[in-house]
């Protein structure tokens, strides 16, 4: 067998084996990466007068900013640049923040900040005016280890799926369960939140594709 024949066999072998190895790698990881773990099955639906915003049938980034919007500009900009602008065009994706009903002026100022520069389509940024009792009750329905600040705000934001379930990580390397993401931390948003939002969006897109395929048969 000459040198050329050996090289041809090596090339052919690589072309056959490499795709097989790639398939086996992803097949073995399907159970770990195909779906984002459910950490709570009973998140409370929104029930606010004169508002049509709902969590049901939406993929929601949910936050609680209470009466402290003047201190939330950095968090809002982090989320806007890293998450919202990247994903807002996906169908049924939304941002929802519960805020004190007296903070409408602060909401307007915050929106102005988000629109600066190249500008942002804020149609899926939703600020829900509420009272402190309602904000606290809804926050507690998440059943996380976090607590609200004195102004009924939290730096953490949460992924809520279309069936009112809290999604996160149940085997995070930095903690046993990752219930929410610290919007103050660009590193955590970049390293974890972006990936988790991608996973849940891909999960629903795959489910929709399978549903449509079955309907066509």
Secondary structure by P-SEA (a helix, b strand, c coil): ccaaaaaaaaaaaaacaaaaaaaaaaaaacccccccccccccccccccccccccccccccbbbbbcccccccaaaaaaaaaccccccccccccbbbbbccccaaaaaaaaaaaaacccccccccbbbbbbcaaaaaaaaaaacccccccccccccbbbbbcccbbbbbbccccccccccccccccaaaaaccaaaaaaaaaaaaaaaaaaaaaaaac
